[in-house]
Amino acid sequence: MKYVSRVKVEPVEGKIRRAYVPGADEPVLFGVHSEVAEHYGVSPDAEEPHATTLDYVVAAAGG
């Protein structure tokens, strides 16, 4: 069996991206927060914090 995930990702602003993923009625926002924002040099006041793509990968692997 073969599965192809059809996902669309578009930039929103700064590090924030909007992803359209199968099974979700609404788009998912990805961005940076805490230590990840610091790593990328993003001020905590510059952007609203959002889960990173890495957070989703870890959650999926642990699920």
trRosetta pair geometry for C-beta under 8 A, 3 or more apart (Angstrom, degrees):
i j d omega theta_ij theta_ji phi_ij phi_ji
5 21 7.6 -12 -178 -149 111 82
5 22 6.3 -128 -148 8 77 123
6 22 6.4 87 54 -54 78 109
7 19 6.1 -8 -174 -170 107 101
7 20 6.6 164 -157 80 55 61
7 21 5.3 2 -116 -103 100 69
7 22 7.4 -86 -74 -11 74 80
8 19 7.1 159 83 -154 48 52
8 20 4.4 8 53 45 96 112
9 17 5.4 13 -175 168 100 126
9 18 7.2 160 -153 82 52 46
9 19 4.8 -14 -101 -101 82 82
9 20 7.7 -151 -69 22 40 67
9 30 8.0 -19 -140 27 114 130
10 17 6.7 160 79 -161 34 79
10 18 5.2 -17 61 60 88 95
11 16 7.6 98 -167 88 60 59
11 17 5.7 -51 -106 -106 43 79
11 18 8.0 41 128 17 5 79
12 16 4.2 -54 63 109 119 102
12 17 6.1 -178 -1 -106 91 21
12 18 5.3 97 -59 -25 111 96
12 29 7.2 -9 -14 -133 157 99
13 16 5.4 13 57 49 66 114
13 47 7.3 179 104 -117 97 108
14 31 7.7 42 96 -141 104 105
14 42 6.9 99 174 -126 128 123
14 46 6.7 143 -114 138 159 108
14 47 4.9 -129 81 -80 156 134
15 31 5.2 100 105 -155 95 70
15 32 4.8 3 113 -6 154 110
15 37 7.7 -165 40 -113 158 76
15 40 6.4 81 -85 119 145 159
15 42 5.9 -60 -6 -77 136 153
15 47 6.3 178 40 60 95 177
16 29 6.1 -14 -163 -169 100 103
16 30 7.1 155 -151 83 50 50
16 31 4.3 -13 -97 -92 72 108
16 47 6.2 -172 -37 -163 108 128
16 48 7.5 39 -81 58 138 86
16 50 6.2 92 -118 15 92 142
17 29 7.3 152 79 -155 43 54
17 30 4.8 -13 60 60 93 101
17 31 7.2 172 18 -73 64 58
18 27 4.6 23 -178 154 99 142
18 28 7.4 145 -160 72 52 41
18 29 5.9 -28 -101 -99 65 67
18 30 7.9 -172 -80 21 19 77
19 27 6.2 153 71 -167 37 86
19 28 4.8 -26 64 63 97 94
19 29 7.7 171 18 -88 78 18
19 30 6.1 45 -11 -11 117 113
20 24 7.6 -158 -159 73 47 110
20 27 5.1 -52 -80 -106 67 90
20 28 7.9 168 -84 18 22 77
21 24 5.0 53 70 16 88 122
21 27 8.0 111 7 -138 73 52
21 28 5.9 0 8 6 118 124
24 27 7.2 100 116 -107 126 17
24 28 6.0 -23 163 -42 172 101
28 56 7.9 74 154 -90 149 145
29 50 4.8 -99 122 -137 100 150
30 50 5.9 157 -171 121 17 125
30 51 6.5 -65 -124 88 62 70
30 52 6.4 63 -168 -148 93 30
30 53 5.3 28 -152 -57 144 75
30 56 7.5 -64 -103 -13 112 131
31 47 6.2 -159 -172 143 135 130
31 48 7.1 79 70 88 174 68
31 49 6.6 -178 95 -165 124 32
31 50 3.2 90 28 45 108 109
31 51 7.4 87 43 54 70 31
31 52 7.0 -84 83 -87 35 58
32 36 4.5 -144 -154 112 91 104
32 37 4.1 136 130 -79 113 72
32 40 5.8 -102 -110 33 166 137
32 42 5.4 112 78 45 141 150
32 47 7.0 69 53 83 91 136
32 49 7.0 -79 101 -133 46 69
32 50 7.2 39 21 54 26 74
32 52 5.9 39 -105 -84 52 103
33 36 6.0 45 54 47 49 109
33 37 5.7 -17 -148 -25 6 112
33 49 3.6 70 -105 -160 99 113
33 50 6.6 -166 -44 50 105 26
33 51 7.1 -23 0 -89 129 29
33 52 7.0 -130 21 -34 85 91
34 37 6.2 122 50 21 18 101
34 38 7.1 -39 148 -5 42 104
34 44 8.0 35 -89 -100 35 111
34 49 7.2 53 -23 -133 66 139
35 38 5.4 -53 -148 38 36 115
35 39 6.3 45 152 -26 67 101
36 39 5.5 -48 -151 30 33 116
36 40 6.6 15 156 -3 64 107
36 52 5.3 -118 -170 -56 173 144
36 54 7.4 -177 -103 41 140 130
37 40 6.1 -68 -151 48 30 99
37 42 4.1 -90 -163 73 84 106
37 43 7.6 -64 159 71 117 8
37 44 6.2 106 110 -83 152 63
37 47 7.4 -163 -126 58 124 109
37 49 7.0 -81 -44 -107 139 91
38 41 7.6 37 -176 -74 31 26
38 42 7.5 -86 -57 52 22 68
42 46 5.6 -129 -174 63 77 131
42 47 5.9 -32 179 23 126 120
43 46 4.0 102 61 -19 92 107
43 47 7.9 125 71 10 65 73
44 49 7.3 -12 -146 -58 79 108
51 55 4.2 -113 -170 74 97 148
51 56 6.4 102 136 -46 124 84
52 55 4.8 115 53 -5 70 97
52 56 7.5 -135 99 2 48 82
53 56 5.7 -54 -158 36 41 111
53 57 6.4 43 146 -21 70 103
54 57 5.5 -52 -146 35 36 113
54 58 6.3 35 156 -18 67 105
55 58 5.9 -56 -149 37 29 109
55 59 6.3 28 153 -18 64 109
56 59 5.6 -54 -144 39 32 112
56 60 6.2 33 156 -20 65 107
57 60 5.8 -56 -148 37 29 111
57 61 6.3 26 155 -17 64 108
58 61 5.8 -56 -145 38 30 109
58 62 6.2 20 158 -12 64 113
59 62 6.0 -64 -144 43 27 106
59 63 6.2 40 155 -41 63 108
60 63 5.6 -50 -147 17 29 120
